[in-house]
Each structure stands twice: as C-alpha cells, then as structure tokens.
C-alpha cells in the first residue's frame, strides 16, 4: 500500500515528507537488532571530583610565568612536570595572572602570590590592582587584597615581588611613576605600609627583614624594616655601574645570599645580601680575551639562574652588539662562582631566551626557546631530554623552580 502524499504541497515540503518516510523506514529496520548486537552502555561518569596537589611540589616541577604578551588578559602561571613524557599528564595546574601580573612563591608556607591588574570595563575604565594569595595544594584563593597603589607592571621579573629573609613579610615593587614597595604581613594577611624608594626599584631580600632595590644611578638602596614591618632606615651604596656605558641586567642569580649581576658585556658584579644592608663585593669577567674578540655576551630575558649546588647558568650569544642584550643566544655557560671559572657549555638546539633550574641533587635545566616552547636538559650532563609544547604556552618569558 502506497503512502498518501498530498500533491499540492510546495516542493520543499513535499521533499521533506518523502525524506521523513524513508528515515522512518530506516529507523524501523534498525530496531530489529538484538541486544547482543548493540554496543555496551557507557559507564556512569563520576562527577564532582576535586583533586589536590601536594603541599610541597616534586623537584621536577616548574612554574611557567606565561605573560601572554600578545593578549595581556590571558596571562597565567602554569605548573608543569618538566620530566613527564606523557603530554596529558604533564600539566598539574594553572592560575590566572592578568595584565603582566607579578608572581612569587613562599619556600616554607604552602602558598604563592599573584599581583595583577583589572580594568572595570575590560580594556578600559577604573583600574584595580589585586594581590591574590593562593593555596599551593588546592589552587584556591585564600585571600584577596586590594592594592593601595599601582604596582610595577612590566615584563616578568623574578624580584618584582619577594618574601623577606625571616619569611614573615611579602614585599612588592610599585611604579606609578614614583617608585616604592608595599609590605604585606603574611600571618595576618594584611597590608602594613607602602615605602618610598626614590629612583630605585625591585625587591631583593637582604638579611632577615631588609629589602634592596636597584637604582637608576647605578647604586643600590637598602630599606631596613622594623618589627612591625614599617620603615626603620634606608642606606645607599656607591654606584657600581653606569647605566649608559656599563649597564647590567636587573636579573641576578642569588647563591647563599650573594647576588650575581651580569653586565651586558660580560662583567659579573657581586653583591652581598646576607647582612642587614647590601654591600658591594667585587667584579670579575665572564669572558676571556679571546671570547671578547668574538663578542660573546650574556643575552636573554630571564637569562640567569642557579642550581642547589651553587652553579650559575647564563645564556650567551656570539657576535653580540649594542642593543642585542635581550635577543637570547645559542649556548648556556655554567660557572662555578667560587672559582670564577666556566665549568661547562651546553649547546642549545633552538635559540634560548630564558632558563631555570629545578631543585635537588639532579637538577633539570629548562630553557624557553625561540619558538616559545620549552627545551629540557639534564643539567649535569647537558644532555637534551625533550621539548615541551602545546601546554597553553604563547610567551613563557620567565620560568621558576617550584617549592
């Protein structure tokens, strides 16, 4: 028996009616399958699962300071296992970091800190700077503090924010355009004060409760805080470099309280941060006369770091010239700062811009390469291990060891 189809329907409706009859016939044919021929039912998915990270991270984990330079609102801190071979298991966690936010960790408390900026209407409107205190294990925000002034907003810096030597205070640099730093009591989680540092910026912990800042005239200012976290005294050392002729990188490696600042042309400046007030120690050359002739120079963004054995790693470029100090390089030079000797050279398969060392007796070297991926090496042997990519990276301009 043929189905009745009205002949006066519009052509489009007529076609749909015929298609529906054919589809219905096909569906009826499929219902003849037995239960044995059908695939097994999907398992019931468990929902509401919440996992936590360890309070102290494994030594192979790193903290990637993803600046999201081409979309500043998308910045984040990504927690990675640098030695994990399986891509799906490599990412351990992630937190937000808006508008080139600043990042610091606590070595003893299970927490870290992100100081970021928001505008009321996204890219415009009134500005609010906020300090978020994160629980390291759950990645939940323990507390937010509205910042009293405009923080330092720049490419990622290791010492834009730091914890004092007694582990009780957090200090963070401001630039609005006057320079200062703000002090936070980590026990009460309250802001104590903002202290002016005219012409000097960044926060290098000195002694138990002091902060050194690098000055535009080539000097360093130390701010000593009292028991309440407020200003006790300030002292400036004499200038040790000329910002026009003998400029240095503001990124030091700090080993046992001694800060090592490389210059653009390969001179290492040593500052003692062990006592209450920062003291200049000496300078020495990172390059031999022959290497100077070949214009080997330090170069990069986060170009210097140290391992737990006290060795200092620096990215070097050949044929360096005026203005190439942030371009990165093809080698990592490793120095024993006690003997002032280069002890190793690690060749980079892809141009290097920033680096960091993991903690422990067997450190891993992680390098941000020219493709904005991460190259991983055995720091002891210099052997290449793997390249990390596709983990949400756009511009991972600074890397941190984890605690």
SEFILUM-659434 format. One record per residue: x, y, z of N, C-alpha, C, O in turn; residue in one letter. Coordinates in steps of 0.02 Angstrom, whole numbers, plus 50000, padded with zeros to 5 digits. Layout:
BEGIN
XYZXYZXYZXYZA ...
***
This chain:
BEGIN
500424994050000500005000050000500445006250000500875007050044X 500335010649951500745016649945500505021849995499895022650004X 500965025550027500755030950073500435036650035500625038149978X 499965039850067499635045550036500055051750046500235053450102X 500215055049990500605061249991500215066549955500075065849895X 500025071949989499645077249954500045079949896500645081449903X 499725080549838500095082849779500125090349773500505092949732X 499755093949814499755101249808500225104549858500215110649864X 500625100649896501105103649942501665107049903501835104949847X 501955112449931502545115449899503095110249891503125105449929X 503545111249841504055106249826504495104749887504675098949899X 504695110149926505135109149983504805104750035505125100250063X 504165106050051503805101950100503705094850074503725090050112X 503585094150007503495087549978504135083349986504105077450002X 504705086549975505345082949982505465080950054505695075350067X 505295085350102505385083650173504935077950193505125073550232X 504325077850166503855072450183504125065750158504095060750194X 504385065550096504655059350069505265057150109505335051250125X 505725062150128506315060550167506125057550235506445052850259X 505595060350267505375057850332505145050650327505275046650372X 504785048850273504555042050265505135037250258505135031850287X 505645039250218506235035050208506615034150273506835028650289X 506695039750312507065039450375506695034950425507005031050461X 506035035550426505645031350471505725024050454505785019750498X 505735022550389505835015650368506515013050389506575007250411X 507035017350383507705015250404507735014050478508045009250500X 507415018450518507415017650591507075011250611507305007750656X 506515009650577506155003450593506584997350579506554992350614X 507004997950526507434992350508507964991250562508154985550576X 508214996750592508734996250642508474993150708508854990050745X 507844993950721507574991350784507564983750786507424980850838X 507694980550730507694973350728508324970350758508364964250767X 508854974550774509464971950803509324969250873508924972050910X 509664963850889509594961050956510044964751004510504968350984X 509924963851070510334967151121511064965051116511514968951131X 511184958851094511874956451088512264960051034512874960451037X 511904962850985512234966350930512374973650947512754976950911X 512074976250999512174983251018512814984151059513004979551095X 513144989951053513754991051093513564991451167512994993051184X 514044990051212513894990351284513744997551305514015002151275X 513334998451356513185005351379513805008651408514245005351436X 513835015251401514385019051429514365018751505513815018851534X 514945018551538514945018551612514685025251638514765030351605X 514395025151696514145031351727514745035651747515185033451784X 514745041751724515315046251738515255049051809514725051451830X 515805048651845515825051351912515915058951908516365061351874X 515505062651942515535069951941515725072652009515695069052060X 515905079052010516065082252074516735080152103516845080952163X 517195077452060517845075252085518305081352091518395085052043X 518605082252149519065087752161519735084752184519755081352235X 520265086152147520925083652164521355089152194521225095052183X 521855087352232522315092152262523035090352243523195084552230X 523455095452241524165094552229524515093752296524235095552348X 525125090952297525495090552360525665097452387525755102152348X 525715098052452525885104552482526585106752463526715112752455X 527045101952454527705103352429527775099752362527705093652359X 527925103552309527925100652242528555096352231529085097752260X 528505091152190529095087152172529635091452138529485096652109X 530255089152143530815093152119530805094252044531085099152019X 530495089752007530485090351934529955095251908529935096651848X 529535097951952529015102551931529305109551924529755111551960X 529025113251876529225120251866528595124651863528045122151850X 528695131051875528155136051871528295140451810528795144051808X 527855140151761527945143851699527565150451704526955150451710X 527935155951700527635162551703527435164551632527835167551595X 526825162751613526565164051545526295171151542525755172551568X 526665175551509526485182651507525895184051461525555189051470X 525775179651413525265180851362525365187851333524915192051335X 525965188951307526175195651287525725198751234525635204851233X 525435194751191525005197451137524275197651156523845199651116X 524125195451217523445195851244523515196151319523425191151353X 523665202051346523875202651415523365200151465523535198551522X 522735199751445522215197451492522235189951502521935187351549X 522595186351458522605179151462523215176351498523355170351492X 523575180451536524165178051571523995172851624523435172651649X 524485168651639524365163351688525025160651714525555161751685X 524985156951769525545153051795525355145751785524845143451810X 525775142151747525635135151730526125130751769526725131851767X 525855125851803526265121151842526375114951800525905111451782X 527015113451784527185107951740527685103151772528095105251814X 527645096851754528165092051769528635091851709528445089251656X 529245094451716529695095151660529935088451633530155088151575X 529905083151673530165076651652529615071851631529765066251609X 528985073851637528425069451618528425068551542528425073451504X 528405062251520528415060751448527725060951417527655062351357X 527215059451457526535059251430526225066151432526165069251485X 526025068551374525775075451369525165076551414525125081751447X 524715071851416524085072751455524215073151530523795075751567X 524785070551553524935070651625525415076251644525575077051703X 525635080151596526165085051608525925091151647526265093651691X 525325093651630525065099651663524755097651730524315093351732X 524985100751783524755099151851524245104251876523845102651920X 524265110251851523805115451873523945122051839524435122751803X 523495126851850523555133351817523155138551856522605137051880X 523415144551861523045150151891523105156251847523565156751806X 522645160851855522605166851813523115172051835523325172251893X 523335176351787523815181651801523715187251750524045187251698X 523275191851765523045196851716523535202651709523835204951758X 523605204951648523975211051632524685210951661524875215251702X 525085205951639525785205451659525845205351735526245209051764X 525455201151766525465200651839526135198251866526515194951831X 526275200051929526895198051962526765191552002526215190352025X 527295187552009527225180952040527795179752089528375181452074X 527645176752146528155174752195527915168752234527305167652240X 528385164852260528215158852299528495159552370528955163452383X 528205155652415528475155252482528835148552489528575143452468X 529435148652517529835142552522529595137952578529725131952576X 529235140652627529035136752685528275135852690528045130452707X 527895140952676527165140352678526915137252613527225138152561X 526375133652617526085130552558525645135752522525035134952517X 525975140952496525595146152460526055149952412526665149952420X 525735153152363526105157752319525655163752305525075163852325X 525935168752270525615175252267525615177852195526105177252158X 525045180752175524975183852109524705190952120524175191752150X 525065195852095524855202852099524675204952028525115205351985X 524035206452016523805207651947523365213751943523205216851994X 523165215551882522805221651869522165220251830522165216051785X 521635223851846520995223351810520735230351796520845234951835X 520385230951740520025237151724519275235651725519055230251705X 518885240451748518175239351760517805237251697517325233351701X 518015239751639517675238051576518145234151530518155235251470X 518515229551559518965225351520519595229051502520075229051542X 519615232051444520215235651422520225242951440520685246551419X 519735245351477519715252451496519325253151561519085248251589X 519265259251584518905260551645519355260651706519955259551699X 519085262051764519485262451825519895256151837519665250551824X 520505257151860520985251751870520985249451943520935253451989X 521025242851953521095239952020521655234952018521655230351976X 522145235552063522675230652070522505226252130522295228752182X 522605219752122522385214852173522945209852186523235207152139X 523085208552250523535203252269523115197152288522695197552332X 523235191552253522885185252268523385180552303523925179252277X 523185178152361523585173252399523285166352385522715164952404X 523675161952352523425155452331523675149952378524245150052401X 523245145152391523445138952424523795134652372523515133152319X 524395132552387524795128752338524495121952322524585119352267X 524145119052370523875112352360523215112352322523135108452274X 522755116652341522085116652310522035121652252521565121252212X 522515126352247522505131752198521895136352208521695139852162X 521615136252268521075140852285521375147252314521895147152346X 521025152752303521245159152331521065159352405520475158852423X 521565160152447521455160652519521215167552538520795168452582X 521485172552503521275179452518521475183952460521985182752427X 521085189152449521245194452401521325201052439520925202652483X 521845204752420521965211352449521955216552394522305215852344X 521555221852403521565227352355522205231352367522335233752422X 522595232052313523255235252318523165242852324522745245752290X 523565246152368523445253252381523715257952328523555263852329X 524125255452281524415259752230524505255652167524315249852165X 524795258652115524895255052053525545251152057526085253952067X 525495244652048526075240252053526545241151994526365244351944X 527145238251999527595238051942527295233351889527165227551902X 527185236051830526875232251775527375232051718527465237051682X 527705226351708528245225751659528305218551638527925214251661X 528785217051594528925210151578529085206351643529345209451690X 528945199951646529035196251709529735197051739530235196551704X 529755198451804530365199351842530355194551902529845193851935X 530925191351916530955186951974530865190752039530585188252087X 531115196952040531115200752103530685207052100530845212052131X 530145206752061529635211852066529245210952131528925215652155X 529265204852158528925203252221529335197752255529585193152221X 529395198152322529815193252356529595192552429529235196752456X 529825187252461529715185952532530355187752569530895185952547X 530295191252625530875193252664531235187252694530955181752697X 531855188352716532265182952741531975179252800532085173252808X 531595182652843531275179352900530625175852882530295172852925X 530445176052818529865172552790529195175152817528685171752812X 529195181252846528595183952877528235189152835527635190352845X 528595192352789528305197952752528365196752677528845193652653X 527875199152640527905199352567528005206652547527655211052572X 528475207952502528595214752478528525214652402528755210052369X 528205219852375528075220252303528205227252278528005232152309X 528555227752221528755234152193528175237652159527745234552129X 528175244352166527675248652134528015253652088528595255452098X 527655255852037527905260951991527305264751964526895261951927X 527245271351983526615274751965526655282251948526155285551962X 527165285251921527825282651905528325283151962528895281051954X 528135285652020528585285552078528715278352099528275274052091X 529315277052125529495270252144529415269252219529555273652259X 529175263252237529065261552307528975254052311528985250652259X 528885251452371528645244552378528155244152436528185248052484X 527685239452430527165238552480527315232252520527545227252493X 527175232552585527335227052632526695223752655526215227152674X 526675217052653526105213052675526325208452731526835204952725X 525955208452786526075203752841525745197052821525135196752812X 526145191752815525875185452791525505181452845525135176852828X 525595183252908525205179952961524495182652963524005178852963X 524435189252964523765192352966523465193152897522865194352891X 523885192452845523665193452776523375200452767522845201352735X 523715205452794523505212352789524095216652764524675215152778X 523925222052729524435226752705524655231152764524245233852801X 525315231652771525595235652826525735242752805525505247452837X 526105243652750526315250352731526585250252660526755244952633X 526625256152629526975257152566527555261952578527455267452604X 528165259952559528765263652575529085266252511529205262452464X 529225272652509529525275852451530255273952443530625273552492X 530455272652380531165271252363531355275452303531405272752248X 531455281952312531555286452255532105284252207532685283452227X 531925283252145532415281452093532645274252096533095272452058X 532365270152140532585263252148531985258552146531455260152172X 532085252652116531515248152105531745240952113532335239452114X 531265236452119531335229252131531465227752204531615232252244X 531395221252221531405219352292531845213252301531615207552293X 532485214352318532955208952332533005208052408533235212652442X 532795202352435532815201452508533535201852534533985198952505X 533625205352589534275206352620534215204752695533765207252728X 534675200752721534645199152792533975195952810533685192152772X 533735197652871533115194852896532505198952876531975196052860X 532565205552876531975209752865532185216252831532015221752853X 532555215552776532775221352737532645219952663532575214252643X 532615225252624532465224752553532945229252515532985235252529X 533315226452467533755230352424533405231752358533045227452331X 533515237752331533215239752267533745242652223534205246152246X 533705241252158534195243552110534015250552086533435251952070X 534515254952084534395262052071534625264252001535085261151973X 534315269351975534465271651908535155274751901535415275151845X 535465276751956536135279651953536685274351961537265276051970X 536505267951958536995262651963537145260452034537605256652045X 536765262852082536865261052152536335256052173535945253652131X 536315254452237535805250152266535605253052333536035254952373X 534955253452345534695256052409534425250252450534065245952425X 534605250152514534335245252561533845248552607533995253652638X 533245245752612532735248052659532675242952715532515237152703X 532805245252776532755240852835532075241852867531865247452879X 531725236252880531055236452910531105234752984531525230753005X 530665237753024530665236253096530225230153109529995226853063X 530115228653174529735222753192529015222953168528705217753159X 528755228953158528065229553134528015229653058527465229953031X 528595229353023528595229352951528595236252920528485236952860X 528715241352960528735248252935529455250652929529925247352952X 529535256452897530205259052883530595260452947530355263852992X 531205257652949531665258953004532225263552981532395268453013X 532535261852923533075265952896533185264152823532955258952799X 533535268552787533725267352718534455269352708534685274252737X 534805265552666535515266952655535685265352583535485260152557X 536065269852550536265268752480537015267252477537415270352512X 537195262452435537905261252421538125265652363537705268652329X 538765266152352539025269952295538845266352230538755260252229X 538805270152176538655267252111539195262252091539785263552099X 538975256552064539465251552042539415250151967539795245951941X 538965253451931538945253051858538645259451831538325263251867X 538755260551766538485266351731537935263851684538065259651641X 537325266251693536755263651655536815265151580536475261951540X 537245269751560537355271251489537935267151460537865264451406X 538485266751496539095263851468539235256651491539515252751453X 539035254951552539195248251579538565245151610538595242651666X 538015245351574537365243051600537385235751620537745231751591X 536975234051671536915227151694536195224751683535745228651673X 536115218151686535445215151687535175215551759535545214451807X 534535217251765534235217651832534085210751860533875210151918X 534185205551820534055198651841534705195751871535165194351833X 534745194751936535335191351964535185183951978534605181951981X 535705180051987535645173652021535885174652092536405177752103X 535505172152141535685173052212535875166152240535465161652241X 536495165652263536755159352290536995160652361537465164452371X 536675157452410536865158152480536915165552501537375167552537X 536435169452479536405176452499536865181052460536915186952477X 537205178552410537635182652367537285183352299537115178452268X 537195189652277536865190952213537385192052159537875195652168X 537275188752102537735189252045537365192551987536915189651957X 537575198751972537265202751919537745202951859538275206051864X 537565199851802537995200451743537865207051707537305209651708X 538375209751675538295215751635538175213851563538255208051544X 537975218751522537825217451452538455214751415538385210951368X 539045216851437539655215051402540045209351435540585207651413X 539775206451489540085200551516540475201451580540895197251596X 540365206851616540665207751682540165205451735539575207151731X 540395201651784539965199451838540075203951899540645204751921X 539535206851925539555210951985539265206852043538735203852036X 539605206952099539405202952157539185207452215539545211952235X 538575206152240538295210052296538145205252353537825200052344X 538355207052413538225203052473537565205152503537495210852527X 537075200652503536415201952531536305198252597535745197852621X 536835195452625536755191452685536605195652747536225193552790X 536905201552751536805205752810536205210152805535805209552758X 536125214652852535555219152853535555223952795535035225652768X 536165226252775536235231052721536645228052664537165225052677X 536415228852602536765226152544537455229452537537525235552546X 537965225352522538645227952515538945225452449538875219652431X 539275230052414539615228152352540245224252369540615226152415X 540365218752331540955214552345541505215552293542055217752310X 541355213752230541875214052179541565213152110540965211952103X 541985213652059541785212051991542315207551960542905207851978X 542105203351913542565199051877542275197351809541675198051798X 542705195251763542495194351694542245187351681542535182451704X 541685186851645541405180451624541705177951559541625172151541X 542055182251523542315180551456543075181651455543335186451484X 543415177251420544135177951410544275183151356543815185651323X 544905184851348545095189651296544895187051227544655190951185X 545005180551215544815177651150544065177951140543835179551085X 543675176451192542955176751187542705183951178542195185051144X 543055188651207542885195751196542975197651123542575201451095X 543505195051092543625196451021543055193750977542905196550925X 542745188250999542185185350962541515188250984540985186050961X 541555193151029540945196651054540445191951086539835192651076X 540695187051124540235182951165539975187251222540355190351258X 539305187251230538995191451282538395187751312538085183651279X 538225189351375537585186951402537005190051364537055195851342X 536475186351355535895189051319535275184951334535305178851340X 534715188351340534085184951352533625189051395533755194951408X 533085186051418532585189351461532695186851532532985190451573X 532455180851548532635177851613533255173551602533215167451603X 533825176751590534415173451561534865170051612535335166751591X 534745170751677535205168251727534825165051785534305167451807X 535105159451810534805155951867535355151551897535895150951869X 535205148551955535695144251988535375137752011534765137452019X 535785132552021535525126352048535695125752122536025130152150X 535465120452154535585119552225536305118052242536495118252301X 536715116652191537415115352203537835121852200538435121752212X 537495127352184537835133852183538135135652116538485140752111X 538005131752064538235133551997537755138551965537145138251976X 538025143151926537625148451895537615147251819538135146051788X 537015147451790536905146151719536695152651685536245156051709X 537015154251629536875160551593536825159051518537235155451491X 536325161851485536265161351412536765166251381536805172051401X 537155163751332537645167951296537505167851222537265162951194X 537675173551190537625174251118538305175851089538715179251121X 538435173451029539035175350992538885181550951538305182950935X 539405185350934539325191350893538835196250924538435199350888X 538845196950989538415201751023538605208951005539185210350988X 538115213251010538245220350993537775224651034537335222151069X 537855231051028537435235851063536705234651043536535234650984X 536265233751093535565232751080535335225551073534745224351063X 535805220651077535615213651069535555210051136535505203851138X 535555213751191535585210551257534965206451275535005202351320X 534405207351241533805203351255533645198251201533125195051203X 534105197451152533955193151095534025185751111533765181551074X 534365183951165534485176951180535095174351144535455178151111X 535225167851152535835165051123535805157651110535295154451120X 536365154951087536415148051064536725143351115536735137351105X 536995146151171537325142051221537135144151291536955149951303X 537185139451337537145140951409537835139551438538095133951433X 538125144651470538765143951503538645142851577538225146351608X 538995138151606538915136351676539545138351714540105136651694X 539465142151769540025144951806540025142451878539515142051911X 540625140851902540745139951973540935146752000541475149251987X 540475149852038540595156752059541105157252116541345162652131X 541275151552146541805151552197542495152252164542915155952189X 542595148652110543235148952075543235154052019543765155651991X 542635156652002542555161551948542755158551880543015161951836X 542635152051872542815148551811542195145751776541715143651809X 542225145751709541705142251671541855134851673542415132751656X 541365130751692541485123651701541125119451648541255113351643X 540685122451609540285118451562539965123151511539805128851526X 539865120551451539475123951399538945119151374539095113451355X 538315121351373537765117251348537515120351284537265126051283X 537565116651229537325118951164536565118451162536285113351181X 536245123651137535515123751132535305122051061535535125251014X 534865117051052534645115250985534215120550952534165120950891X 533905124650994533495130250970533655136251013533765135651073X 533665142050983533855148251016533535148951085532935147751092X 533915150951136533665151551204533545158651226533955163051211X 532995159851262532835166551287532825167051363533055171951391X 532575161851397532545161751469532695154751493532655149951455X 532875154151558533025147551585532875147251659532805152451693X 532825141151685532765139951757533015132951771533015128651727X 533225131851833533455125351856532975122751908532735126451951X 532825116251905532425113151956532855111852018533465112052015X 532525110452075532885109352138533165102252141532995097952101X 533595101152191533815094452206534525092952183534865097052153X 534735086652198535405084452181535505083152107536065083252082X 534955081852072534985080452000534565085651963534005084051941X 534815091751956534405097051928534265096151853534655093151816X 533695098651833533495098951762533525106151739533295110651774X 533815107151681533835113851650533255114451601533185110351556X 532845119751609532285120951564532395127751531532505132751565X 532355127951464532505133951426531915135751381531665131551345X 531695142051385531205144551337531565145851271532025149851268X 531355142351218531705143151154531375148251109530875151451128X 531655149151050531415154351004530715153150977530395157850953X 530475146950981529785145350960529295145851017528705144051010X 529525148251075529115148951136528875142251162528355141751194X 529275136951149529195130551182529755129851233530175134251239X 529755124351271530245123451324530685117351308530435111751301X 531335118451303531815113051294532085110851362532255115051404X 532105104351374532285101551439532945097751432533025093751385X 533405098851479534065095751478534235092851546534005095351598X 534645087651546534975085551608535515090651622535995091251584X 535445094351678535915099751692536615097251706537105100851694X 536685091151732537345088551748537735086551686538315088351679X 537415082951641537755080651580537665085351520538055085151473X 537145089651523536985093851466536585090351413536455093251360X 536395084051425536025080151376535315082651367534955083951415X 535115083351303534425085451287533945079751304534085073951288X 533385081451335532885076451356532265076751312532075071751282X 531945082551309531335083151271531145090451264531445094851296X 530655091851221530375098551212529645098351234529265093951213X 529445103151275528755103751298528395109051257528645114651250X 527825107251230527435111851189526695110351198526505105351228X 526285114851172525555113951172525285112851243524895108251255X 525515117151290525255116751359524935123351379524905125051438X 524705127151329524425133751342524945139151336524825144851357X 525515137551308526065142351302525975146851242525835144551186X 526065153351253526105158251200526765161951205527155162151156X 526905164851263527535168351275527765166851347527705171151390X 528025160851359528265159151427528945162451440529465159151435X 528935168851457529535172951459529955172051522530535174151523X 529675168851573530055167851635529865161151665529275159251664X 530355157651692530255151051722530495151251794530975154751810X 530165147351837530345147051908530415139851930530035135551907X 530885138451975530885132052009530275131752054529975136952069X 530075125952076529505125252121529745123252191530295120652199X 529315124552240529465122752310528925118152337528965116052395X 
***
